Amino acid sequence: MAAAETPATQPEIQVGHAYRVQLQPTVKVEYTVPMTKLKDAIFGGLFMLTIDSAGTYAVGIDQDAWINMVRDGQALKSSAHAHGPACSTLHKTVDYALIPGHYSLKLSNSAK
């Protein structure tokens, strides 16, 4: 799945599913909320998701990148960060306490 460059074209991802994504050059991505330590000539992208039940949700990735969750134009604070489990392909996980609603998942500063 290709990550979006604009908020209007964000593909929807489903909770509980793994995706192989193609990120975009950061200079082409329209981040509506300032991203943490954004670097040029790196990769990122935009996705959207819908949460049906309140709870803590983990976002895991297989490489070094910044993960931000956004709702109603506000970046959310994560509730935890961790390295991926031993013997897995996950590089890191970031947890967020989410309530029902629509969210944007924004990735940035990935080297590939």
FENKA-V77092 format. One record per pair of residues at least 24 apart in sequence whose C-alpha atoms are under 10 Angstrom apart, sorted by the first residue. I is the first residue (numbers start at 0). J is the second residue. D is the distance in Angstrom with one decimal. If there is no record, write none. Layout:
<<I | J | D> <I | J | D>>
This chain:
<<1 | 44 | 8.3> <1 | 45 | 9.2> <1 | 46 | 9.3> <2 | 28 | 9.4> <2 | 42 | 10.0> <2 | 43 | 7.6> <2 | 44 | 4.8> <2 | 45 | 5.5> <2 | 46 | 6.4> <2 | 47 | 9.9> <2 | 105 | 9.3> <2 | 106 | 9.0> <3 | 27 | 9.6> <3 | 28 | 7.5> <3 | 29 | 8.9> <3 | 43 | 8.8> <3 | 44 | 5.4> <3 | 45 | 4.9> <3 | 46 | 6.6> <3 | 47 | 9.5> <3 | 105 | 9.6> <4 | 28 | 4.2> <4 | 29 | 5.9> <4 | 30 | 8.3> <4 | 43 | 8.5> <4 | 44 | 5.9> <4 | 45 | 6.4> <4 | 46 | 9.4> <5 | 29 | 5.2> <5 | 30 | 7.6> <5 | 31 | 8.8> <5 | 44 | 8.4> <5 | 45 | 7.1> <5 | 46 | 9.5> <6 | 30 | 7.8> <6 | 31 | 7.7> <6 | 44 | 9.5> <6 | 45 | 6.8> <6 | 46 | 8.1> <6 | 47 | 8.7> <6 | 103 | 8.3> <6 | 105 | 9.9> <7 | 45 | 9.7> <8 | 45 | 8.4> <8 | 46 | 8.5> <8 | 47 | 9.4> <9 | 44 | 8.6> <9 | 45 | 5.7> <9 | 46 | 4.8> <9 | 47 | 5.8> <9 | 48 | 9.3> <9 | 103 | 8.2> <9 | 104 | 9.3> <9 | 105 | 9.9> <10 | 45 | 7.7> <10 | 46 | 5.3> <10 | 47 | 6.1> <10 | 48 | 8.5> <10 | 103 | 9.9> <11 | 45 | 9.5> <11 | 46 | 5.9> <11 | 47 | 4.7> <11 | 48 | 5.4> <11 | 49 | 8.1> <11 | 102 | 9.8> <11 | 103 | 9.1> <11 | 104 | 9.7> <12 | 46 | 6.7> <12 | 47 | 6.1> <12 | 48 | 5.3> <12 | 49 | 8.2> <12 | 103 | 9.8> <12 | 104 | 9.2> <13 | 47 | 8.8> <13 | 48 | 6.3> <13 | 49 | 7.5> <13 | 50 | 8.9> <14 | 48 | 7.4> <14 | 49 | 8.0> <14 | 50 | 7.6> <14 | 51 | 9.5> <14 | 56 | 8.5> <14 | 57 | 9.5> <14 | 58 | 9.4> <15 | 56 | 9.4> <15 | 57 | 9.5> <15 | 58 | 9.7> <17 | 58 | 9.9> <17 | 59 | 9.0> <17 | 60 | 9.4> <18 | 60 | 9.6> <19 | 60 | 9.7> <19 | 61 | 9.7> <20 | 44 | 9.2> <21 | 111 | 8.8> <22 | 106 | 8.4> <22 | 107 | 8.8> <22 | 109 | 8.2> <22 | 110 | 9.8> <22 | 111 | 7.6> <23 | 106 | 9.8> <23 | 107 | 9.3> <23 | 109 | 9.7> <23 | 111 | 9.2> <24 | 107 | 9.3> <24 | 108 | 9.5> <24 | 109 | 9.4> <24 | 110 | 9.8> <24 | 111 | 9.3> <25 | 106 | 9.5> <25 | 107 | 7.0> <25 | 108 | 7.6> <25 | 109 | 8.9> <28 | 105 | 9.8> <28 | 106 | 10.0> <28 | 107 | 9.2> <30 | 105 | 7.8> <30 | 106 | 9.6> <30 | 107 | 9.4> <31 | 69 | 9.3> <31 | 72 | 7.3> <31 | 73 | 9.3> <31 | 74 | 9.8> <31 | 105 | 9.7> <32 | 67 | 9.4> <32 | 68 | 9.9> <32 | 69 | 7.8> <32 | 72 | 6.6> <32 | 73 | 6.9> <32 | 74 | 6.8> <32 | 105 | 9.3> <33 | 67 | 9.9> <33 | 73 | 9.7> <33 | 74 | 8.5> <34 | 65 | 8.3> <34 | 66 | 9.0> <34 | 67 | 7.6> <34 | 74 | 8.8> <34 | 105 | 8.3> <34 | 106 | 8.7> <34 | 107 | 7.3> <34 | 108 | 9.3> <35 | 65 | 7.2> <35 | 66 | 8.9> <35 | 67 | 8.3> <35 | 106 | 10.0> <35 | 107 | 8.2> <35 | 108 | 8.9> <36 | 65 | 8.5> <36 | 107 | 8.8> <36 | 108 | 7.9> <37 | 65 | 8.8> <37 | 107 | 6.8> <37 | 108 | 6.2> <37 | 109 | 10.0> <38 | 107 | 8.2> <38 | 108 | 6.1> <38 | 109 | 9.3> <39 | 107 | 10.0> <39 | 108 | 8.2> <40 | 108 | 8.7> <40 | 109 | 9.6> <40 | 110 | 8.7> <41 | 107 | 7.6> <41 | 108 | 5.4> <41 | 109 | 5.9> <41 | 110 | 5.6> <41 | 111 | 7.4> <42 | 106 | 8.1> <42 | 107 | 6.0> <42 | 108 | 5.7> <42 | 109 | 5.0> <42 | 110 | 6.2> <42 | 111 | 6.3> <43 | 105 | 7.4> <43 | 106 | 4.9> <43 | 107 | 4.0> <43 | 108 | 6.2> <43 | 109 | 6.2> <43 | 110 | 8.9> <43 | 111 | 8.8> <44 | 104 | 8.4> <44 | 105 | 5.9> <44 | 106 | 5.3> <44 | 107 | 6.6> <44 | 108 | 9.7> <44 | 109 | 9.6> <45 | 103 | 6.9> <45 | 104 | 5.9> <45 | 105 | 4.8> <45 | 106 | 6.5> <45 | 107 | 9.0> <46 | 102 | 8.5> <46 | 103 | 5.7> <46 | 104 | 5.1> <46 | 105 | 6.4> <46 | 106 | 8.5> <47 | 101 | 7.2> <47 | 102 | 5.6> <47 | 103 | 4.4> <47 | 104 | 5.8> <47 | 105 | 8.5> <48 | 100 | 8.5> <48 | 101 | 5.9> <48 | 102 | 5.4> <48 | 103 | 6.4> <48 | 104 | 7.4> <49 | 98 | 9.7> <49 | 99 | 7.3> <49 | 100 | 5.7> <49 | 101 | 4.5> <49 | 102 | 6.2> <49 | 103 | 8.9> <50 | 97 | 7.3> <50 | 98 | 6.8> <50 | 99 | 4.7> <50 | 100 | 5.3> <50 | 101 | 6.4> <50 | 102 | 7.7> <51 | 97 | 9.4> <51 | 98 | 7.6> <51 | 99 | 4.8> <51 | 100 | 6.8> <51 | 101 | 9.0> <52 | 97 | 8.1> <52 | 98 | 6.4> <52 | 99 | 5.4> <52 | 100 | 8.7> <53 | 96 | 7.5> <53 | 97 | 5.6> <53 | 98 | 4.2> <53 | 99 | 5.7> <53 | 100 | 9.2> <54 | 95 | 8.2> <54 | 96 | 5.6> <54 | 97 | 5.6> <54 | 98 | 6.6> <54 | 99 | 8.9> <55 | 79 | 9.7> <55 | 94 | 6.4> <55 | 95 | 5.5> <55 | 96 | 4.3> <55 | 97 | 6.1> <55 | 98 | 8.8> <56 | 92 | 9.8> <56 | 93 | 8.3> <56 | 94 | 5.5> <56 | 95 | 5.4> <56 | 96 | 6.3> <56 | 97 | 6.9> <56 | 98 | 10.0> <57 | 81 | 9.9> <57 | 91 | 9.8> <57 | 92 | 6.1> <57 | 93 | 5.4> <57 | 94 | 4.2> <57 | 95 | 6.4> <57 | 96 | 8.9> <58 | 89 | 9.9> <58 | 91 | 8.3> <58 | 92 | 5.4> <58 | 93 | 5.3> <58 | 94 | 6.3> <58 | 95 | 8.1> <58 | 104 | 9.1> <59 | 83 | 7.4> <59 | 88 | 9.5> <59 | 89 | 6.2> <59 | 90 | 7.4> <59 | 91 | 5.7> <59 | 92 | 4.2> <59 | 93 | 6.5> <59 | 94 | 8.8> <60 | 88 | 8.2> <60 | 89 | 5.4> <60 | 90 | 5.8> <60 | 91 | 5.8> <60 | 92 | 6.5> <60 | 93 | 8.9> <60 | 106 | 9.8> <61 | 87 | 8.9> <61 | 88 | 5.7> <61 | 89 | 4.3> <61 | 90 | 4.5> <61 | 91 | 6.9> <61 | 92 | 9.1> <62 | 88 | 8.7> <62 | 89 | 7.3> <62 | 90 | 5.2> <62 | 91 | 7.4> <62 | 109 | 7.3> <62 | 110 | 8.3> <62 | 111 | 8.4> <63 | 89 | 9.8> <63 | 90 | 6.7> <63 | 91 | 7.6> <63 | 107 | 9.4> <63 | 108 | 7.8> <63 | 109 | 5.9> <63 | 110 | 7.4> <63 | 111 | 9.1> <64 | 90 | 9.3> <64 | 91 | 8.9> <64 | 106 | 6.6> <64 | 107 | 5.8> <64 | 108 | 5.1> <64 | 109 | 4.4> <64 | 110 | 7.6> <64 | 111 | 9.3> <65 | 91 | 10.0> <65 | 93 | 9.5> <65 | 105 | 8.0> <65 | 106 | 5.6> <65 | 107 | 5.1> <65 | 108 | 5.9> <65 | 109 | 7.3> <66 | 91 | 9.9> <66 | 92 | 8.9> <66 | 93 | 7.3> <66 | 94 | 9.9> <66 | 104 | 7.2> <66 | 105 | 5.9> <66 | 106 | 4.9> <66 | 107 | 6.8> <66 | 108 | 9.1> <66 | 109 | 9.8> <67 | 93 | 8.9> <67 | 95 | 9.5> <67 | 103 | 8.2> <67 | 104 | 5.9> <67 | 105 | 5.1> <67 | 106 | 6.4> <67 | 107 | 8.4> <68 | 93 | 9.7> <68 | 94 | 9.7> <68 | 95 | 7.8> <68 | 97 | 9.5> <68 | 102 | 6.8> <68 | 103 | 5.8> <68 | 104 | 4.8> <68 | 105 | 6.3> <68 | 106 | 8.9> <69 | 101 | 9.0> <69 | 102 | 5.6> <69 | 103 | 5.1> <69 | 104 | 6.4> <69 | 105 | 7.6> <70 | 97 | 9.5> <70 | 100 | 8.2> <70 | 101 | 6.8> <70 | 102 | 4.9> <70 | 103 | 6.5> <70 | 104 | 9.1> <71 | 100 | 9.7> <71 | 101 | 8.4> <71 | 102 | 7.8> <71 | 103 | 9.1> <72 | 102 | 9.3> <72 | 103 | 9.1> <73 | 102 | 9.9> <73 | 103 | 9.9> <74 | 102 | 9.9> <74 | 103 | 9.2> <74 | 104 | 9.7> <74 | 105 | 9.6> <75 | 102 | 10.0>>
